[in-house]
Amino acid sequence: MCPASNIALGLFKNHREHAVKDMIDAELQVSLGDDDPIFVGFLDIGAEYEATQNAFQYSDGQMH
């Protein structure tokens, strides 16, 4: 999934409100992607991981 794309499309207000946390907390396997980096303003997948990690204060180990 690409939380930044979902935010850009207006499905969620920000990373903090995105359903990705509920999915991770439910121990589902989640993969982050970069649907359209130019559209959402991220130029690489690392920025998506960083934004998600910062929003939920996940450790590096939790982001494996």
mmCIF file of the N, C-alpha and C atoms, coordinates in Angstrom:
data_MODEL
# 
_entry.id   MODEL 
# 
loop_
_atom_site.group_PDB 
_atom_site.id 
_atom_site.type_symbol 
_atom_site.label_atom_id 
_atom_site.label_alt_id 
_atom_site.label_comp_id 
_atom_site.label_asym_id 
_atom_site.label_entity_id 
_atom_site.label_seq_id 
_atom_site.pdbx_PDB_ins_code 
_atom_site.Cartn_x 
_atom_site.Cartn_y 
_atom_site.Cartn_z 
_atom_site.occupancy 
_atom_site.B_iso_or_equiv 
_atom_site.pdbx_formal_charge 
_atom_site.auth_seq_id 
_atom_site.auth_comp_id 
_atom_site.auth_asym_id 
_atom_site.auth_atom_id 
_atom_site.pdbx_PDB_model_num 
ATOM 1   N N  . MET A 1 1  ? 0.826  -1.154 0.000  1.00 0.00 ? 1  MET A N  1 
ATOM 2   C CA . MET A 1 1  ? 0.000  0.000  0.000  1.00 0.00 ? 1  MET A CA 1 
ATOM 3   C C  . MET A 1 1  ? 0.880  1.231  0.000  1.00 0.00 ? 1  MET A C  1 
ATOM 4   N N  . CYS A 1 2  ? 0.269  2.349  -0.334 1.00 0.00 ? 2  CYS A N  1 
ATOM 5   C CA . CYS A 1 2  ? 0.996  3.614  -0.341 1.00 0.00 ? 2  CYS A CA 1 
ATOM 6   C C  . CYS A 1 2  ? 0.192  4.639  0.461  1.00 0.00 ? 2  CYS A C  1 
ATOM 7   N N  . PRO A 1 3  ? 0.476  4.754  1.768  1.00 0.00 ? 3  PRO A N  1 
ATOM 8   C CA . PRO A 1 3  ? -0.266 5.718  2.561  1.00 0.00 ? 3  PRO A CA 1 
ATOM 9   C C  . PRO A 1 3  ? -0.222 7.134  1.987  1.00 0.00 ? 3  PRO A C  1 
ATOM 10  N N  . ALA A 1 4  ? 0.912  7.568  1.456  1.00 0.00 ? 4  ALA A N  1 
ATOM 11  C CA . ALA A 1 4  ? 1.005  8.927  0.916  1.00 0.00 ? 4  ALA A CA 1 
ATOM 12  C C  . ALA A 1 4  ? 0.031  9.130  -0.242 1.00 0.00 ? 4  ALA A C  1 
ATOM 13  N N  . SER A 1 5  ? -0.121 8.119  -1.077 1.00 0.00 ? 5  SER A N  1 
ATOM 14  C CA . SER A 1 5  ? -1.069 8.209  -2.182 1.00 0.00 ? 5  SER A CA 1 
ATOM 15  C C  . SER A 1 5  ? -2.497 8.275  -1.652 1.00 0.00 ? 5  SER A C  1 
ATOM 16  N N  . ASN A 1 6  ? -2.810 7.449  -0.651 1.00 0.00 ? 6  ASN A N  1 
ATOM 17  C CA . ASN A 1 6  ? -4.145 7.478  -0.051 1.00 0.00 ? 6  ASN A CA 1 
ATOM 18  C C  . ASN A 1 6  ? -4.439 8.836  0.572  1.00 0.00 ? 6  ASN A C  1 
ATOM 19  N N  . ILE A 1 7  ? -3.434 9.450  1.155  1.00 0.00 ? 7  ILE A N  1 
ATOM 20  C CA . ILE A 1 7  ? -3.584 10.789 1.738  1.00 0.00 ? 7  ILE A CA 1 
ATOM 21  C C  . ILE A 1 7  ? -3.788 11.817 0.634  1.00 0.00 ? 7  ILE A C  1 
ATOM 22  N N  . ALA A 1 8  ? -2.987 11.741 -0.407 1.00 0.00 ? 8  ALA A N  1 
ATOM 23  C CA . ALA A 1 8  ? -3.109 12.681 -1.531 1.00 0.00 ? 8  ALA A CA 1 
ATOM 24  C C  . ALA A 1 8  ? -4.480 12.589 -2.186 1.00 0.00 ? 8  ALA A C  1 
ATOM 25  N N  . LEU A 1 9  ? -5.067 11.393 -2.200 1.00 0.00 ? 9  LEU A N  1 
ATOM 26  C CA . LEU A 1 9  ? -6.393 11.202 -2.789 1.00 0.00 ? 9  LEU A CA 1 
ATOM 27  C C  . LEU A 1 9  ? -7.525 11.593 -1.838 1.00 0.00 ? 9  LEU A C  1 
ATOM 28  N N  . GLY A 1 10 ? -7.177 11.958 -0.598 1.00 0.00 ? 10 GLY A N  1 
ATOM 29  C CA . GLY A 1 10 ? -8.177 12.405 0.369  1.00 0.00 ? 10 GLY A CA 1 
ATOM 30  C C  . GLY A 1 10 ? -8.848 11.295 1.156  1.00 0.00 ? 10 GLY A C  1 
ATOM 31  N N  . LEU A 1 11 ? -8.306 10.071 1.097  1.00 0.00 ? 11 LEU A N  1 
ATOM 32  C CA . LEU A 1 11 ? -8.892 8.965  1.836  1.00 0.00 ? 11 LEU A CA 1 
ATOM 33  C C  . LEU A 1 11 ? -8.576 9.043  3.329  1.00 0.00 ? 11 LEU A C  1 
ATOM 34  N N  . PHE A 1 12 ? -7.436 9.633  3.654  1.00 0.00 ? 12 PHE A N  1 
ATOM 35  C CA . PHE A 1 12 ? -7.015 9.854  5.034  1.00 0.00 ? 12 PHE A CA 1 
ATOM 36  C C  . PHE A 1 12 ? -6.414 11.246 5.112  1.00 0.00 ? 12 PHE A C  1 
ATOM 37  N N  . LYS A 1 13 ? -6.477 11.865 6.296  1.00 0.00 ? 13 LYS A N  1 
ATOM 38  C CA . LYS A 1 13 ? -5.945 13.227 6.454  1.00 0.00 ? 13 LYS A CA 1 
ATOM 39  C C  . LYS A 1 13 ? -4.423 13.254 6.515  1.00 0.00 ? 13 LYS A C  1 
ATOM 40  N N  . ASN A 1 14 ? -3.824 12.220 7.102  1.00 0.00 ? 14 ASN A N  1 
ATOM 41  C CA . ASN A 1 14 ? -2.375 12.179 7.267  1.00 0.00 ? 14 ASN A CA 1 
ATOM 42  C C  . ASN A 1 14 ? -1.945 10.756 7.587  1.00 0.00 ? 14 ASN A C  1 
ATOM 43  N N  . HIS A 1 15 ? -0.654 10.538 7.694  1.00 0.00 ? 15 HIS A N  1 
ATOM 44  C CA . HIS A 1 15 ? -0.140 9.193  7.988  1.00 0.00 ? 15 HIS A CA 1 
ATOM 45  C C  . HIS A 1 15 ? -0.678 8.688  9.326  1.00 0.00 ? 15 HIS A C  1 
ATOM 46  N N  . ARG A 1 16 ? -0.759 9.566  10.285 1.00 0.00 ? 16 ARG A N  1 
ATOM 47  C CA . ARG A 1 16 ? -1.193 9.173  11.636 1.00 0.00 ? 16 ARG A CA 1 
ATOM 48  C C  . ARG A 1 16 ? -2.595 8.575  11.634 1.00 0.00 ? 16 ARG A C  1 
ATOM 49  N N  . GLU A 1 17 ? -3.458 9.032  10.734 1.00 0.00 ? 17 GLU A N  1 
ATOM 50  C CA . GLU A 1 17 ? -4.842 8.553  10.685 1.00 0.00 ? 17 GLU A CA 1 
ATOM 51  C C  . GLU A 1 17 ? -5.036 7.389  9.710  1.00 0.00 ? 17 GLU A C  1 
ATOM 52  N N  . HIS A 1 18 ? -3.973 6.997  9.030  1.00 0.00 ? 18 HIS A N  1 
ATOM 53  C CA . HIS A 1 18 ? -4.079 5.929  8.028  1.00 0.00 ? 18 HIS A CA 1 
ATOM 54  C C  . HIS A 1 18 ? -4.320 4.571  8.690  1.00 0.00 ? 18 HIS A C  1 
ATOM 55  N N  . ALA A 1 19 ? -5.042 3.704  8.031  1.00 0.00 ? 19 ALA A N  1 
ATOM 56  C CA . ALA A 1 19 ? -5.375 2.374  8.551  1.00 0.00 ? 19 ALA A CA 1 
ATOM 57  C C  . ALA A 1 19 ? -4.187 1.421  8.602  1.00 0.00 ? 19 ALA A C  1 
ATOM 58  N N  . VAL A 1 20 ? -3.036 1.835  8.090  1.00 0.00 ? 20 VAL A N  1 
ATOM 59  C CA . VAL A 1 20 ? -1.875 0.953  8.094  1.00 0.00 ? 20 VAL A CA 1 
ATOM 60  C C  . VAL A 1 20 ? -1.527 0.518  9.521  1.00 0.00 ? 20 VAL A C  1 
ATOM 61  N N  . LYS A 1 21 ? -1.688 1.386  10.493 1.00 0.00 ? 21 LYS A N  1 
ATOM 62  C CA . LYS A 1 21 ? -1.379 1.019  11.884 1.00 0.00 ? 21 LYS A CA 1 
ATOM 63  C C  . LYS A 1 21 ? -2.290 -0.105 12.362 1.00 0.00 ? 21 LYS A C  1 
ATOM 64  N N  . ASP A 1 22 ? -3.577 -0.021 12.058 1.00 0.00 ? 22 ASP A N  1 
ATOM 65  C CA . ASP A 1 22 ? -4.507 -1.080 12.455 1.00 0.00 ? 22 ASP A CA 1 
ATOM 66  C C  . ASP A 1 22 ? -4.113 -2.412 11.826 1.00 0.00 ? 22 ASP A C  1 
ATOM 67  N N  . MET A 1 23 ? -3.669 -2.364 10.595 1.00 0.00 ? 23 MET A N  1 
ATOM 68  C CA . MET A 1 23 ? -3.254 -3.585 9.901  1.00 0.00 ? 23 MET A CA 1 
ATOM 69  C C  . MET A 1 23 ? -2.001 -4.177 10.541 1.00 0.00 ? 23 MET A C  1 
ATOM 70  N N  . ILE A 1 24 ? -1.040 -3.324 10.846 1.00 0.00 ? 24 ILE A N  1 
ATOM 71  C CA . ILE A 1 24 ? 0.193  -3.784 11.485 1.00 0.00 ? 24 ILE A CA 1 
ATOM 72  C C  . ILE A 1 24 ? -0.102 -4.310 12.883 1.00 0.00 ? 24 ILE A C  1 
ATOM 73  N N  . ASP A 1 25 ? -0.943 -3.601 13.633 1.00 0.00 ? 25 ASP A N  1 
ATOM 74  C CA . ASP A 1 25 ? -1.309 -4.049 14.978 1.00 0.00 ? 25 ASP A CA 1 
ATOM 75  C C  . ASP A 1 25 ? -2.049 -5.387 14.953 1.00 0.00 ? 25 ASP A C  1 
ATOM 76  N N  . ALA A 1 26 ? -2.754 -5.657 13.865 1.00 0.00 ? 26 ALA A N  1 
ATOM 77  C CA . ALA A 1 26 ? -3.462 -6.926 13.701 1.00 0.00 ? 26 ALA A CA 1 
ATOM 78  C C  . ALA A 1 26 ? -2.517 -8.027 13.202 1.00 0.00 ? 26 ALA A C  1 
ATOM 79  N N  . GLU A 1 27 ? -1.231 -7.687 13.102 1.00 0.00 ? 27 GLU A N  1 
ATOM 80  C CA . GLU A 1 27 ? -0.174 -8.595 12.682 1.00 0.00 ? 27 GLU A CA 1 
ATOM 81  C C  . GLU A 1 27 ? -0.347 -9.095 11.247 1.00 0.00 ? 27 GLU A C  1 
ATOM 82  N N  . LEU A 1 28 ? -0.937 -8.252 10.414 1.00 0.00 ? 28 LEU A N  1 
ATOM 83  C CA . LEU A 1 28 ? -1.017 -8.560 8.990  1.00 0.00 ? 28 LEU A CA 1 
ATOM 84  C C  . LEU A 1 28 ? 0.317  -8.220 8.330  1.00 0.00 ? 28 LEU A C  1 
ATOM 85  N N  . GLN A 1 29 ? 0.650  -8.903 7.277  1.00 0.00 ? 29 GLN A N  1 
ATOM 86  C CA . GLN A 1 29 ? 1.834  -8.581 6.496  1.00 0.00 ? 29 GLN A CA 1 
ATOM 87  C C  . GLN A 1 29 ? 1.514  -7.351 5.662  1.00 0.00 ? 29 GLN A C  1 
ATOM 88  N N  . VAL A 1 30 ? 2.284  -6.301 5.816  1.00 0.00 ? 30 VAL A N  1 
ATOM 89  C CA . VAL A 1 30 ? 2.045  -5.046 5.106  1.00 0.00 ? 30 VAL A CA 1 
ATOM 90  C C  . VAL A 1 30 ? 3.295  -4.677 4.318  1.00 0.00 ? 30 VAL A C  1 
ATOM 91  N N  . SER A 1 31 ? 3.090  -4.327 3.074  1.00 0.00 ? 31 SER A N  1 
ATOM 92  C CA . SER A 1 31 ? 4.181  -3.819 2.237  1.00 0.00 ? 31 SER A CA 1 
ATOM 93  C C  . SER A 1 31 ? 3.871  -2.395 1.843  1.00 0.00 ? 31 SER A C  1 
ATOM 94  N N  . LEU A 1 32 ? 4.846  -1.520 1.996  1.00 0.00 ? 32 LEU A N  1 
ATOM 95  C CA . LEU A 1 32 ? 4.677  -0.138 1.587  1.00 0.00 ? 32 LEU A CA 1 
ATOM 96  C C  . LEU A 1 32 ? 5.194  0.028  0.171  1.00 0.00 ? 32 LEU A C  1 
ATOM 97  N N  . GLY A 1 33 ? 4.539  0.854  -0.583 1.00 0.00 ? 33 GLY A N  1 
ATOM 98  C CA . GLY A 1 33 ? 4.942  1.101  -1.954 1.00 0.00 ? 33 GLY A CA 1 
ATOM 99  C C  . GLY A 1 33 ? 4.878  2.588  -2.274 1.00 0.00 ? 33 GLY A C  1 
ATOM 100 N N  . ASP A 1 34 ? 5.230  2.912  -3.500 1.00 0.00 ? 34 ASP A N  1 
ATOM 101 C CA . ASP A 1 34 ? 5.184  4.300  -3.947 1.00 0.00 ? 34 ASP A CA 1 
ATOM 102 C C  . ASP A 1 34 ? 4.389  4.365  -5.257 1.00 0.00 ? 34 ASP A C  1 
ATOM 103 N N  . ASP A 1 35 ? 3.077  4.430  -5.129 1.00 0.00 ? 35 ASP A N  1 
ATOM 104 C CA . ASP A 1 35 ? 2.174  4.389  -6.282 1.00 0.00 ? 35 ASP A CA 1 
ATOM 105 C C  . ASP A 1 35 ? 2.562  5.360  -7.389 1.00 0.00 ? 35 ASP A C  1 
ATOM 106 N N  . ASP A 1 36 ? 2.727  6.600  -7.037 1.00 0.00 ? 36 ASP A N  1 
ATOM 107 C CA . ASP A 1 36 ? 3.035  7.632  -8.030 1.00 0.00 ? 36 ASP A CA 1 
ATOM 108 C C  . ASP A 1 36 ? 3.851  8.711  -7.329 1.00 0.00 ? 36 ASP A C  1 
ATOM 109 N N  . PRO A 1 37 ? 5.168  8.505  -7.217 1.00 0.00 ? 37 PRO A N  1 
ATOM 110 C CA . PRO A 1 37 ? 6.018  9.411  -6.434 1.00 0.00 ? 37 PRO A CA 1 
ATOM 111 C C  . PRO A 1 37 ? 5.892  10.891 -6.817 1.00 0.00 ? 37 PRO A C  1 
ATOM 112 N N  . ILE A 1 38 ? 5.721  11.194 -8.073 1.00 0.00 ? 38 ILE A N  1 
ATOM 113 C CA . ILE A 1 38 ? 5.606  12.591 -8.487 1.00 0.00 ? 38 ILE A CA 1 
ATOM 114 C C  . ILE A 1 38 ? 4.303  13.194 -7.954 1.00 0.00 ? 38 ILE A C  1 
ATOM 115 N N  . PHE A 1 39 ? 3.214  12.433 -8.058 1.00 0.00 ? 39 PHE A N  1 
ATOM 116 C CA . PHE A 1 39 ? 1.899  12.908 -7.619 1.00 0.00 ? 39 PHE A CA 1 
ATOM 117 C C  . PHE A 1 39 ? 1.841  13.147 -6.117 1.00 0.00 ? 39 PHE A C  1 
ATOM 118 N N  . VAL A 1 40 ? 2.378  12.211 -5.331 1.00 0.00 ? 40 VAL A N  1 
ATOM 119 C CA . VAL A 1 40 ? 2.275  12.325 -3.883 1.00 0.00 ? 40 VAL A CA 1 
ATOM 120 C C  . VAL A 1 40 ? 3.409  13.116 -3.251 1.00 0.00 ? 40 VAL A C  1 
ATOM 121 N N  . GLY A 1 41 ? 4.407  13.461 -4.034 1.00 0.00 ? 41 GLY A N  1 
ATOM 122 C CA . GLY A 1 41 ? 5.471  14.316 -3.522 1.00 0.00 ? 41 GLY A CA 1 
ATOM 123 C C  . GLY A 1 41 ? 6.660  13.587 -2.918 1.00 0.00 ? 41 GLY A C  1 
ATOM 124 N N  . PHE A 1 42 ? 6.666  12.273 -2.960 1.00 0.00 ? 42 PHE A N  1 
ATOM 125 C CA . PHE A 1 42 ? 7.809  11.520 -2.473 1.00 0.00 ? 42 PHE A CA 1 
ATOM 126 C C  . PHE A 1 42 ? 8.599  11.036 -3.672 1.00 0.00 ? 42 PHE A C  1 
ATOM 127 N N  . LEU A 1 43 ? 9.890  11.222 -3.628 1.00 0.00 ? 43 LEU A N  1 
ATOM 128 C CA . LEU A 1 43 ? 10.708 10.828 -4.761 1.00 0.00 ? 43 LEU A CA 1 
ATOM 129 C C  . LEU A 1 43 ? 11.287 9.428  -4.622 1.00 0.00 ? 43 LEU A C  1 
ATOM 130 N N  . ASP A 1 44 ? 11.156 8.816  -3.440 1.00 0.00 ? 44 ASP A N  1 
ATOM 131 C CA . ASP A 1 44 ? 11.638 7.444  -3.274 1.00 0.00 ? 44 ASP A CA 1 
ATOM 132 C C  . ASP A 1 44 ? 10.859 6.724  -2.190 1.00 0.00 ? 44 ASP A C  1 
ATOM 133 N N  . ILE A 1 45 ? 10.942 5.409  -2.205 1.00 0.00 ? 45 ILE A N  1 
ATOM 134 C CA . ILE A 1 45 ? 10.212 4.582  -1.251 1.00 0.00 ? 45 ILE A CA 1 
ATOM 135 C C  . ILE A 1 45 ? 10.691 4.814  0.181  1.00 0.00 ? 45 ILE A C  1 
ATOM 136 N N  . GLY A 1 46 ? 11.943 5.211  0.335  1.00 0.00 ? 46 GLY A N  1 
ATOM 137 C CA . GLY A 1 46 ? 12.469 5.487  1.672  1.00 0.00 ? 46 GLY A CA 1 
ATOM 138 C C  . GLY A 1 46 ? 11.677 6.555  2.396  1.00 0.00 ? 46 GLY A C  1 
ATOM 139 N N  . ALA A 1 47 ? 11.208 7.538  1.666  1.00 0.00 ? 47 ALA A N  1 
ATOM 140 C CA . ALA A 1 47 ? 10.411 8.605  2.282  1.00 0.00 ? 47 ALA A CA 1 
ATOM 141 C C  . ALA A 1 47 ? 9.082  8.070  2.807  1.00 0.00 ? 47 ALA A C  1 
ATOM 142 N N  . GLU A 1 48 ? 8.496  7.106  2.104  1.00 0.00 ? 48 GLU A N  1 
ATOM 143 C CA . GLU A 1 48 ? 7.242  6.498  2.567  1.00 0.00 ? 48 GLU A CA 1 
ATOM 144 C C  . GLU A 1 48 ? 7.472  5.730  3.856  1.00 0.00 ? 48 GLU A C  1 
ATOM 145 N N  . TYR A 1 49 ? 8.546  4.944  3.894  1.00 0.00 ? 49 TYR A N  1 
ATOM 146 C CA . TYR A 1 49 ? 8.880  4.218  5.118  1.00 0.00 ? 49 TYR A CA 1 
ATOM 147 C C  . TYR A 1 49 ? 9.147  5.174  6.271  1.00 0.00 ? 49 TYR A C  1 
ATOM 148 N N  . GLU A 1 50 ? 9.893  6.228  6.013  1.00 0.00 ? 50 GLU A N  1 
ATOM 149 C CA . GLU A 1 50 ? 10.222 7.194  7.057  1.00 0.00 ? 50 GLU A CA 1 
ATOM 150 C C  . GLU A 1 50 ? 8.965  7.882  7.586  1.00 0.00 ? 50 GLU A C  1 
ATOM 151 N N  . ALA A 1 51 ? 8.076  8.291  6.713  1.00 0.00 ? 51 ALA A N  1 
ATOM 152 C CA . ALA A 1 51 ? 6.849  8.966  7.140  1.00 0.00 ? 51 ALA A CA 1 
ATOM 153 C C  . ALA A 1 51 ? 5.980  8.038  7.985  1.00 0.00 ? 51 ALA A C  1 
ATOM 154 N N  . THR A 1 52 ? 5.881  6.783  7.584  1.00 0.00 ? 52 THR A N  1 
ATOM 155 C CA . THR A 1 52 ? 5.086  5.812  8.343  1.00 0.00 ? 52 THR A CA 1 
ATOM 156 C C  . THR A 1 52 ? 5.742  5.522  9.685  1.00 0.00 ? 52 THR A C  1 
ATOM 157 N N  . GLN A 1 53 ? 7.050  5.329  9.685  1.00 0.00 ? 53 GLN A N  1 
ATOM 158 C CA . GLN A 1 53 ? 7.768  5.062  10.927 1.00 0.00 ? 53 GLN A CA 1 
ATOM 159 C C  . GLN A 1 53 ? 7.637  6.232  11.897 1.00 0.00 ? 53 GLN A C  1 
ATOM 160 N N  . ASN A 1 54 ? 7.777  7.438  11.411 1.00 0.00 ? 54 ASN A N  1 
ATOM 161 C CA . ASN A 1 54 ? 7.669  8.620  12.266 1.00 0.00 ? 54 ASN A CA 1 
ATOM 162 C C  . ASN A 1 54 ? 6.257  8.814  12.790 1.00 0.00 ? 54 ASN A C  1 
ATOM 163 N N  . ALA A 1 55 ? 5.251  8.569  11.954 1.00 0.00 ? 55 ALA A N  1 
ATOM 164 C CA . ALA A 1 55 ? 3.859  8.777  12.366 1.00 0.00 ? 55 ALA A CA 1 
ATOM 165 C C  . ALA A 1 55 ? 3.489  7.907  13.554 1.00 0.00 ? 55 ALA A C  1 
ATOM 166 N N  . PHE A 1 56 ? 4.004  6.686  13.582 1.00 0.00 ? 56 PHE A N  1 
ATOM 167 C CA . PHE A 1 56 ? 3.627  5.741  14.634 1.00 0.00 ? 56 PHE A CA 1 
ATOM 168 C C  . PHE A 1 56 ? 4.765  5.436  15.593 1.00 0.00 ? 56 PHE A C  1 
ATOM 169 N N  . GLN A 1 57 ? 5.882  6.121  15.434 1.00 0.00 ? 57 GLN A N  1 
ATOM 170 C CA . GLN A 1 57 ? 7.056  5.967  16.275 1.00 0.00 ? 57 GLN A CA 1 
ATOM 171 C C  . GLN A 1 57 ? 7.491  4.507  16.383 1.00 0.00 ? 57 GLN A C  1 
ATOM 172 N N  . TYR A 1 58 ? 7.490  3.826  15.229 1.00 0.00 ? 58 TYR A N  1 
ATOM 173 C CA . TYR A 1 58 ? 7.972  2.454  15.172 1.00 0.00 ? 58 TYR A CA 1 
ATOM 174 C C  . TYR A 1 58 ? 9.490  2.443  15.203 1.00 0.00 ? 58 TYR A C  1 
ATOM 175 N N  . SER A 1 59 ? 10.041 1.411  15.835 1.00 0.00 ? 59 SER A N  1 
ATOM 176 C CA . SER A 1 59 ? 11.497 1.254  15.839 1.00 0.00 ? 59 SER A CA 1 
ATOM 177 C C  . SER A 1 59 ? 11.938 0.727  14.486 1.00 0.00 ? 59 SER A C  1 
ATOM 178 N N  . ASP A 1 60 ? 13.248 0.771  14.242 1.00 0.00 ? 60 ASP A N  1 
ATOM 179 C CA . ASP A 1 60 ? 13.773 0.210  13.009 1.00 0.00 ? 60 ASP A CA 1 
ATOM 180 C C  . ASP A 1 60 ? 13.415 -1.272 12.896 1.00 0.00 ? 60 ASP A C  1 
ATOM 181 N N  . GLY A 1 61 ? 13.451 -1.980 14.026 1.00 0.00 ? 61 GLY A N  1 
ATOM 182 C CA . GLY A 1 61 ? 13.113 -3.392 14.026 1.00 0.00 ? 61 GLY A CA 1 
ATOM 183 C C  . GLY A 1 61 ? 11.669 -3.654 13.636 1.00 0.00 ? 61 GLY A C  1 
ATOM 184 N N  . GLN A 1 62 ? 10.789 -2.764 14.018 1.00 0.00 ? 62 GLN A N  1 
ATOM 185 C CA . GLN A 1 62 ? 9.375  -2.931 13.653 1.00 0.00 ? 62 GLN A CA 1 
ATOM 186 C C  . GLN A 1 62 ? 9.137  -2.671 12.174 1.00 0.00 ? 62 GLN A C  1 
ATOM 187 N N  . MET A 1 63 ? 10.048 -1.985 11.535 1.00 0.00 ? 63 MET A N  1 
ATOM 188 C CA . MET A 1 63 ? 9.882  -1.629 10.129 1.00 0.00 ? 63 MET A CA 1 
ATOM 189 C C  . MET A 1 63 ? 10.566 -2.621 9.189  1.00 0.00 ? 63 MET A C  1 
ATOM 190 N N  . HIS A 1 64 ? 10.933 -3.792 9.660  1.00 0.00 ? 64 HIS A N  1 
ATOM 191 C CA . HIS A 1 64 ? 11.630 -4.774 8.814  1.00 0.00 ? 64 HIS A CA 1 
ATOM 192 C C  . HIS A 1 64 ? 10.715 -5.421 7.806  1.00 0.00 ? 64 HIS A C  1 
# 
